[in-house]
Amino acid sequence: ASRRRALVIEDDEAIGDIVGRVAAREGFEVTLETDPAVALRRLEENPSAFELLLVDLTLPGFDGGELARRAQRLGVTARVVVVSGLGERHARSACVGADVAAFVSKPFTPAQLRDAMGRARAEADAV
């Protein structure tokens, strides 16, 4: 079985590192991208490269909701988990029109992030 791959899009490298480590412990091979435009190009080149996108809501250029919408228009089927320091209600409104499996609010614990990843995986398994 090939390892599952996760793309972490987070402009704060310290947080990206934490998110990446949690995903790696959950069995994902992790790619970290700090620039949403670069992440989007990576997804455009290979829409099925990743099973999971862990996306920060506040990114330079455009937000995580816009990233998720653009990725889904490209045919990316990865489950999306949005991480936000602005609270879940704000995150949900920023992500209208995007298929987001779970939301995590900063500051988060590794357990909260694992739970969100679990919800995303359960949703993927149900499809």
RAHUFEN-V32189 format. One record per backbone hydrogen bond with DSSP energy under -1.0 kcal/mol. CO is the residue of the C=O (numbers start at 1). NH is the residue of the N-H. If there is no record, write none. Layout:
# RAHUFEN-V32189
co->{CO/CO}
nh->{NH/NH}
This chain:
# RAHUFEN-V32189
co->{4/5/5/6/7/8/9/12/13/14/15/16/17/18/19/20/21/22/23/24/29/31/33/35/36/37/38/39/40/41/42/46/51/52/53/54/55/57/60/63/64/65/66/67/68/69/70/71/72/79/80/80/81/82/83/84/87/88/89/90/91/95/98/102/104/109/110/111/112/113/114/115/116/117/118/119/120/121/122}
nh->{29/51/52/31/54/33/56/16/17/18/19/20/21/22/23/24/25/26/28/27/6/8/10/39/40/41/42/43/44/45/46/49/79/7/81/9/83/64/62/67/68/69/70/71/72/73/74/76/75/53/101/102/55/104/57/106/91/92/93/94/95/98/100/82/84/113/114/115/116/117/118/119/120/121/122/123/124/125/126}
